[in-house]
Amino acid sequence: MADTTAIIAPVGTANTPAILTLAGTALAANRARGGWMIQNLGTNPLFLLLGTGASTSVFHVILRGGTGADDGQGASYAQFSGVVYTGIVTVAGTAPRFVVTEVFPI
């Protein structure tokens, strides 16, 4: 089996960032995705699910909120190397506020 620890996947484009404020789909499924990241910009926990149907009781990761809106202290979650999930990503929480980065190979 080949050693894949040194694989580099160059990326050439990224999505246009926007602050999102609704629970539901954070990222649509995209087989061309080279990497992604989500950061909580709000003060409440953000519940993240790799799949459809995130809720406060069905999630993979909880991203803590910041001490104030948009203060940069909210938690983030990213996949930019190794295995990168390309399915739908959904979020839930009280008054969600977050930003998502999605990058694509050249």
DSSP file (Angstrom, degrees, kcal/mol; ACC not computed):
  #  RESIDUE AA STRUCTURE BP1 BP2  ACC     N-H-->O    O-->H-N    N-H-->O    O-->H-N    TCO  KAPPA ALPHA  PHI   PSI    X-CA   Y-CA   Z-CA
    1    1 A M              0   0    0      0, 0.0     2,-0.1     0, 0.0     3,-0.0   0.000 360.0 360.0 360.0 138.2    0.0    0.0    0.0
    2    2 A A        -     0   0    0      1,-0.1     2,-0.7     2,-0.0     0, 0.0  -0.396 360.0-113.8 -73.7 147.4    1.3    3.5   -0.9
    3    3 A D        +     0   0    0      1,-0.1     3,-0.3    -2,-0.1    -1,-0.1  -0.733  34.7 177.5 -79.9 116.5    2.2    6.0    1.7
    4    4 A T    >   +     0   0    0     -2,-0.7     3,-1.3     1,-0.2    78,-0.2   0.288  51.3 100.4-104.3   9.5   -0.3    8.9    1.4
    5    5 A T  T 3  S+     0   0    0      1,-0.3    -1,-0.2     3,-0.0    77,-0.0   0.721  84.0  48.1 -70.5 -19.4    0.8   11.1    4.2
    6    6 A A  T 3  S+     0   0    0     -3,-0.3    -1,-0.3     2,-0.1     2,-0.2   0.259  78.7 130.3-104.8  13.0    2.8   13.4    2.0
    7    7 A I    <   -     0   0    0     -3,-1.3     2,-0.5     2,-0.0    75,-0.2  -0.483  38.7-164.3 -69.8 132.0    0.0   14.0   -0.6
    8    8 A I        -     0   0    0     -2,-0.2    73,-0.1    73,-0.1    -2,-0.1  -0.979   5.8-162.2-117.5 128.6   -0.6   17.6   -1.4
    9    9 A A        -     0   0    0     -2,-0.5    -2,-0.0    25,-0.1    25,-0.0  -0.865  16.2-145.3-111.9  97.3   -3.8   18.6   -3.2
   10   10 A P        -     0   0    0      0, 0.0    96,-1.1     0, 0.0     2,-0.4  -0.276  12.4-153.1 -60.2 144.7   -3.4   22.1   -4.7
   11   11 A V  E     -A  105   0A   0     94,-0.3     3,-0.1    95,-0.1    92,-0.0  -0.930  17.3-177.1-120.7 148.1   -6.5   24.2   -4.7
   12   12 A G  E     +     0   0A   0     92,-2.4     2,-0.3    -2,-0.4    -1,-0.1   0.624  63.2  32.0-118.3 -19.2   -7.3   27.0   -7.1
   13   13 A T  E     -A  104   0A   0     91,-1.4    91,-2.6     0, 0.0     2,-0.3  -0.959  54.0-164.1-141.3 158.1  -10.6   28.5   -6.0
   14   14 A A  E     -A  103   0A   0     -2,-0.3    89,-0.2    89,-0.2    87,-0.0  -0.948  31.9 -98.0-136.0 157.7  -12.6   29.2   -2.9
   15   15 A N        -     0   0    0     87,-2.3    87,-0.1    -2,-0.3    89,-0.0  -0.225  44.3 -98.9 -66.6 164.8  -16.3   30.1   -2.3
   16   16 A T        -     0   0    0     85,-0.1    -1,-0.1     1,-0.0     2,-0.0  -0.795  46.4-122.5 -84.5 121.4  -17.3   33.7   -1.7
   17   17 A P        +     0   0    0      0, 0.0     2,-0.3     0, 0.0    84,-0.1  -0.323  37.5 167.9 -70.6 147.4  -17.6   34.1    2.1
   18   18 A A        -     0   0    0     82,-0.3     2,-0.6    80,-0.0    82,-0.5  -0.975  39.5-111.2-151.8 145.6  -20.9   35.2    3.6
   19   19 A I  E     -B   99   0A   0     -2,-0.3     2,-0.4    80,-0.1    80,-0.2  -0.714  36.2-155.0 -80.3 123.5  -22.1   35.3    7.2
   20   20 A L  E     +B   98   0A   0     78,-3.3    78,-2.2    -2,-0.6     6,-0.0  -0.801  19.7 177.9-103.5 141.8  -24.9   32.7    7.5
   21   21 A T        +     0   0    0     -2,-0.4     2,-0.4    76,-0.2    -1,-0.1   0.151  50.1  88.0-131.4  19.4  -27.6   33.0   10.2
   22   22 A L        -     0   0    0      3,-0.1    69,-0.1    73,-0.1     2,-0.1  -0.959  70.0-124.0-123.0 139.8  -30.0   30.1    9.6
   23   23 A A  S    S+     0   0    0     -2,-0.4     2,-0.4    70,-0.1    69,-0.2  -0.401  76.6  56.3 -68.5 156.8  -29.9   26.6   10.9
   24   24 A G  E    S+E   91   0B   0     67,-2.4    67,-2.7    -2,-0.1     2,-0.4  -0.964  94.6  22.9 123.6-138.3  -29.9   23.9    8.2
   25   25 A T  E     +E   90   0B   0     -2,-0.4    65,-0.3    65,-0.2     3,-0.2  -0.526  46.3 168.7 -74.8 120.3  -27.5   23.4    5.3
   26   26 A A  E    S+     0   0B   0     63,-3.0     2,-0.4    -2,-0.4    64,-0.2   0.801  78.5  12.2 -92.1 -40.1  -24.1   25.0    5.8
   27   27 A L  E    S-E   89   0B   0     62,-1.9    62,-2.6    60,-0.0    -1,-0.4  -0.995  75.2-134.9-138.6 130.5  -22.6   23.2    2.8
   28   28 A A        -     0   0    0     -2,-0.4    62,-0.0    60,-0.2     2,-0.0  -0.460  46.4 -83.3 -73.5 156.0  -24.3   21.3    0.0
   29   29 A A        +     0   0    0     -2,-0.1     2,-0.3    59,-0.0    58,-0.3  -0.366  55.6 174.6 -57.7 139.0  -22.8   18.0   -1.0
   30   30 A N    >   -     0   0    0     56,-3.1     3,-1.8    57,-0.1    -1,-0.0  -0.781  25.8-166.5-156.0 103.6  -20.0   18.6   -3.5
   31   31 A R  T 3  S+     0   0    0      1,-0.3    56,-0.1    -2,-0.3    -1,-0.1   0.654  91.6  61.6 -67.5 -14.4  -17.8   15.8   -4.8
   32   32 A A  T 3  S+     0   0    0     54,-0.1    -1,-0.3    72,-0.0     2,-0.1   0.430  75.0 125.9 -89.6   0.7  -15.3   18.5   -6.1
   33   33 A R    <   -     0   0    0     -3,-1.8    71,-0.2     1,-0.2     3,-0.1  -0.392  36.8-176.0 -64.6 129.5  -14.6   19.9   -2.7
   34   34 A G        -     0   0    0     69,-3.4     2,-0.3     1,-0.4    70,-0.2   0.645  66.4 -26.4 -97.8 -19.3  -10.9   19.9   -1.8
   35   35 A G  E     -C  103   0A   0     68,-1.2    68,-2.5    49,-0.1    -1,-0.4  -0.935  59.0-163.0 178.5 164.4  -11.3   21.2    1.7
   36   36 A W  E     -CD 102  79A   0     43,-2.2    43,-2.9    -2,-0.3     2,-0.3  -0.992   4.6-168.4-159.8 161.0  -13.6   23.1    4.0
   37   37 A M  E     -CD 101  78A   0     64,-2.3    64,-3.1    -2,-0.3     2,-0.4  -0.988   4.5-162.4-151.4 147.9  -13.9   25.0    7.3
   38   38 A I  E     -CD 100  77A   0     39,-2.4    39,-2.2    -2,-0.3     2,-0.4  -0.998   7.3-166.7-131.1 138.1  -16.7   26.4    9.4
   39   39 A Q  E     -CD  99  76A   0     60,-2.4    60,-1.9    -2,-0.4     2,-0.5  -0.991  21.7-128.0-127.3 134.3  -16.3   29.0   12.2
   40   40 A N  E     +C   98   0A   0     35,-2.8    34,-0.3    -2,-0.4    58,-0.3  -0.682  26.0 176.4 -77.3 120.6  -18.9   29.9   14.8
   41   41 A L        +     0   0    0     56,-2.8    29,-3.0    -2,-0.5    30,-0.3   0.504  56.0  79.0-100.8  -8.8  -19.3   33.8   14.8
   42   42 A G  S    S-     0   0    0     55,-1.4    24,-2.9    27,-0.2    26,-0.2  -0.159  84.2-116.7 -91.5-173.4  -22.1   33.8   17.4
   43   43 A T  S    S+     0   0    0     22,-0.3    22,-0.4    52,-0.2    52,-0.1   0.508  89.7  76.0-102.4  -8.6  -22.2   33.5   21.2
   44   44 A N  S    S-     0   0    0     51,-0.3    -2,-0.2    50,-0.2    53,-0.2  -0.704  94.3 -89.5-101.2 154.9  -24.2   30.3   21.3
   45   45 A P        -     0   0    0      0, 0.0     2,-0.5     0, 0.0    49,-0.4  -0.308  36.2-144.8 -59.1 145.0  -23.0   26.8   20.6
   46   46 A L  E     -F   63   0B   0     17,-2.4    17,-3.2    47,-0.1     2,-0.6  -0.974   7.2-147.1-115.2 124.1  -23.2   25.6   17.0
   47   47 A F  E     -FG  62  92B   0     45,-3.0    45,-1.8    -2,-0.5     2,-0.4  -0.827  15.6-162.3 -97.3 122.0  -24.0   21.9   16.5
   48   48 A L  E     -FG  61  91B   0     13,-3.1    12,-3.3    -2,-0.6    13,-1.9  -0.882   8.3-174.1-112.4 131.6  -22.4   20.5   13.3
   49   49 A L  E     - G   0  90B   0     41,-2.8    41,-2.3    -2,-0.4     2,-1.6  -0.991  25.8-139.8-125.7 129.9  -23.5   17.3   11.6
   50   50 A L  E    S+ G   0  89B   0     -2,-0.4     2,-0.3    39,-0.2    39,-0.2  -0.692  87.9  25.6 -81.9  86.4  -21.7   15.6    8.6
   51   51 A G  B    S-h   89   0B   0     -2,-1.6    39,-0.5    37,-0.7     2,-0.3  -0.914 106.6 -44.8 146.8-173.2  -25.0   14.7    7.0
   52   52 A T  S    S+     0   0    0     -2,-0.3    -2,-0.1     1,-0.2   -27,-0.0  -0.710 104.6  34.8 -91.9 137.8  -28.6   15.9    6.9
   53   53 A G        -     0   0    0     -2,-0.3    -1,-0.2     1,-0.1     5,-0.1   0.823  63.0-173.7  98.8  35.5  -30.6   16.8   10.0
   54   54 A A        +     0   0    0     -3,-0.3     2,-0.3    -5,-0.2     5,-0.2  -0.311  16.1 158.9 -57.8 142.0  -28.3   18.5   12.6
   55   55 A S        -     0   0    0      3,-2.3     3,-0.2    37,-0.1    37,-0.2  -0.911  58.3 -91.2-150.9 176.9  -30.0   19.2   15.9
   56   56 A T  S    S+     0   0    0     -2,-0.3     3,-0.1     1,-0.2    -2,-0.1   0.562 129.8  37.2 -73.0  -5.9  -28.9   19.8   19.5
   57   57 A S  S    S+     0   0    0      1,-0.2     2,-0.4   -10,-0.1    -1,-0.2   0.473 115.0  54.6-119.8  -7.3  -29.2   16.0   20.1
   58   58 A V  S    S+     0   0    0     -3,-0.2    -3,-2.3    -5,-0.1     2,-0.3  -0.916  77.9 113.0-128.6 104.5  -27.9   14.7   16.7
   59   59 A F        -     0   0    0     -2,-0.4   -10,-0.3    -5,-0.2     3,-0.1  -0.976  54.6-143.7-161.9 163.2  -24.5   16.1   15.8
   60   60 A H  S    S+     0   0    0    -12,-3.3     2,-0.3     1,-0.3   -11,-0.2   0.729  87.5  17.6-101.2 -36.0  -20.8   15.2   15.3
   61   61 A V  E     -F   48   0B   0    -13,-1.9   -13,-3.1     2,-0.0     2,-0.5  -0.993  59.8-147.4-141.5 141.6  -19.1   18.4   16.7
   62   62 A I  E     -F   47   0B   0     -2,-0.3     2,-0.6   -15,-0.2   -15,-0.2  -0.963  15.2-155.5-107.8 125.8  -20.2   21.3   19.0
   63   63 A L  E     -F   46   0B   0    -17,-3.2   -17,-2.4    -2,-0.5    14,-0.1  -0.896  18.6-131.3-101.8 116.7  -18.5   24.6   18.1
   64   64 A R        -     0   0    0     -2,-0.6    11,-2.5   -19,-0.2   -24,-0.2  -0.263  21.5-119.2 -65.3 152.0  -18.4   26.9   21.2
   65   65 A G        -     0   0    0    -22,-0.4   -22,-0.3     9,-0.2    -1,-0.1  -0.358  24.5-109.7 -84.1 168.9  -19.5   30.5   20.7
   66   66 A G        -     0   0    0    -24,-2.9    -1,-0.1   -22,-0.1     3,-0.1  -0.260  28.9-106.8 -86.2-179.5  -17.4   33.5   21.3
   67   67 A T  S    S+     0   0    0      1,-0.2     2,-0.3    -2,-0.1   -24,-0.1   0.663 104.9  12.8 -83.8 -17.1  -17.8   36.0   24.1
   68   68 A G  S >  S-     0   0    0    -26,-0.2     3,-1.5   -27,-0.1     5,-0.3  -0.974 100.6 -78.3-150.7 157.6  -19.3   38.5   21.7
   69   69 A A  T 3  S-     0   0    0     -2,-0.3   -27,-0.2     1,-0.3   -28,-0.1  -0.330 112.3  -0.9 -59.9 135.2  -20.6   38.4   18.1
   70   70 A D  T 3  S+     0   0    0    -29,-3.0    -1,-0.3     1,-0.1   -28,-0.1   0.753  87.3 133.5  59.1  29.8  -17.8   38.3   15.5
   71   71 A D  S <  S-     0   0    0     -3,-1.5    -1,-0.1   -30,-0.3    -2,-0.1   0.484  72.0-119.3 -88.3  -1.6  -15.0   38.5   18.0
   72   72 A G  S    S+     0   0    0     -4,-0.2    -3,-0.1   -31,-0.1   -31,-0.1   0.494  90.0 104.2  80.1   2.3  -13.0   35.7   16.4
   73   73 A Q        +     0   0    0     -5,-0.3   -32,-0.1   -32,-0.1     2,-0.1   0.531  47.8 109.6 -94.8  -7.4  -13.2   33.6   19.6
   74   74 A G  S    S-     0   0    0    -34,-0.3    -9,-0.2    -6,-0.1    -8,-0.1  -0.387  76.5-103.1 -68.4 147.4  -15.8   31.1   18.3
   75   75 A A        -     0   0    0    -11,-2.5   -35,-2.8   -36,-0.1     2,-0.3  -0.214  35.2-156.7 -68.3 159.1  -14.6   27.6   17.7
   76   76 A S  E     -D   39   0A   0    -37,-0.2     2,-0.4     2,-0.0   -37,-0.2  -0.919   8.9-156.6-133.6 162.0  -13.9   26.3   14.2
   77   77 A Y  E     +D   38   0A   0    -39,-2.2   -39,-2.4    -2,-0.3     2,-0.3  -0.997  19.9 176.8-138.7 136.0  -13.8   22.9   12.5
   78   78 A A  E     -D   37   0A   0     -2,-0.4     2,-0.3   -41,-0.2   -41,-0.2  -0.977  25.8-166.9-143.6 153.0  -11.9   22.2    9.3
   79   79 A Q  E     +D   36   0A   0    -43,-2.9   -43,-2.2    -2,-0.3     3,-0.1  -0.878  33.1 139.3-136.8 104.0  -10.9   19.4    6.9
   80   80 A F        +     0   0    0     -2,-0.3     2,-0.3   -45,-0.2     4,-0.1   0.439  65.9  32.7-122.9  -5.7   -8.1   20.5    4.5
   81   81 A S  S    S+     0   0    0      2,-0.2     2,-0.2   -73,-0.1    -1,-0.1  -0.941 103.1  15.3-146.4 167.8   -5.9   17.3    4.3
   82   82 A G  S    S+     0   0    0     -2,-0.3     2,-0.5   -75,-0.2    -3,-0.0  -0.468 121.3   5.6  68.3-138.9   -6.3   13.6    4.5
   83   83 A V  S    S-     0   0    0     -2,-0.2     2,-0.5     1,-0.0    -2,-0.2  -0.683  74.0-163.1 -79.9 123.2   -9.8   12.4    4.1
   84   84 A V        -     0   0    0     -2,-0.5     2,-0.2    -4,-0.1    -2,-0.1  -0.946  17.5-128.7-112.5 122.8  -12.1   15.4    3.2
   85   85 A Y        -     0   0    0     -2,-0.5    -6,-0.1     1,-0.1   -50,-0.0  -0.511  24.0-178.1 -69.8 130.1  -15.9   14.9    3.6
   86   86 A T        +     0   0    0     -2,-0.2   -56,-3.1   -57,-0.1   -53,-0.1   0.312  48.6  96.5-113.9   6.0  -17.7   15.9    0.5
   87   87 A G  S    S-     0   0    0    -58,-0.3   -36,-0.1     1,-0.2     2,-0.1  -0.131  88.0 -60.1 -84.5-174.3  -21.3   15.3    1.6
   88   88 A I        -     0   0    0    -59,-0.1   -37,-0.7   -38,-0.1     2,-0.5  -0.405  46.2-155.2 -67.7 142.4  -23.9   17.8    3.0
   89   89 A V  E     -Eh  27  51B   0    -62,-2.6   -63,-3.0   -39,-0.2   -62,-1.9  -0.990  14.3-174.3-120.4 124.8  -23.0   19.6    6.2
   90   90 A T  E     -EG  25  49B   0    -41,-2.3   -41,-2.8   -39,-0.5     2,-0.3  -0.853   5.6-160.5-120.7 157.7  -25.8   20.9    8.4
   91   91 A V  E     -EG  24  48B   0    -67,-2.7   -67,-2.4    -2,-0.3     2,-0.3  -0.914   6.7-176.5-133.5 158.8  -25.9   23.0   11.5
   92   92 A A  E     + G   0  47B   0    -45,-1.8   -45,-3.0    -2,-0.3     2,-0.3  -0.953  24.1 108.6-146.4 163.5  -28.3   23.7   14.4
   93   93 A G        -     0   0    0     -2,-0.3     2,-0.6   -47,-0.2   -70,-0.1  -0.839  67.5 -56.0 151.2 175.7  -28.4   25.9   17.4
   94   94 A T  S    S-     0   0    0    -49,-0.4   -50,-0.2     1,-0.3    -2,-0.0  -0.752 115.2 -16.9 -86.3 121.8  -30.0   29.0   19.0
   95   95 A A  S    S-     0   0    0     -2,-0.6   -51,-0.3     1,-0.1    -1,-0.3   0.936  88.7-150.8  49.1  58.2  -29.5   32.1   16.7
   96   96 A P        +     0   0    0      0, 0.0     2,-0.3     0, 0.0    -1,-0.1  -0.234  22.5 176.5 -61.3 146.9  -26.8   30.5   14.6
   97   97 A R        +     0   0    0    -53,-0.2   -56,-2.8   -76,-0.1   -55,-1.4  -0.881  19.8 137.6-151.5 115.5  -24.2   32.8   13.1
   98   98 A F  E     -BC  20  40A   0    -78,-2.2   -78,-3.3    -2,-0.3     2,-0.4  -0.959  39.8-134.4-155.9 166.2  -21.3   31.3   11.2
   99   99 A V  E     -BC  19  39A   0    -60,-1.9   -60,-2.4    -2,-0.3     2,-0.4  -0.974  17.8-155.0-129.3 145.8  -19.0   31.5    8.1
  100  100 A V  E     - C   0  38A   0    -82,-0.5     2,-0.4    -2,-0.4   -82,-0.3  -0.963   2.8-160.8-124.2 137.6  -18.0   28.6    5.9
  101  101 A T  E     + C   0  37A   0    -64,-3.1   -64,-2.3    -2,-0.4     2,-0.4  -0.970  11.3 179.6-114.0 132.4  -14.9   28.3    3.6
  102  102 A E  E     - C   0  36A   0     -2,-0.4   -87,-2.3   -66,-0.2     2,-0.3  -0.997   6.4-166.8-133.0 128.5  -14.9   25.7    0.8
  103  103 A V  E     -AC  14  35A   0    -68,-2.5   -69,-3.4    -2,-0.4   -68,-1.2  -0.843   4.7-151.8-118.2 155.2  -12.0   25.3   -1.6
  104  104 A F  E     -A   13   0A   0    -91,-2.6   -92,-2.4    -2,-0.3   -91,-1.4  -0.956  22.9-107.0-128.7 141.1  -11.7   23.4   -4.9
  105  105 A P  E      A   11   0A   0      0, 0.0   -94,-0.3     0, 0.0   -71,-0.0  -0.175 360.0 360.0 -60.9 158.2   -8.8   21.7   -6.6
  106  106 A I              0   0    0    -96,-1.1   -95,-0.1   -94,-0.1   -97,-0.0   0.493 360.0 360.0 -68.3 360.0   -7.3   23.3   -9.6
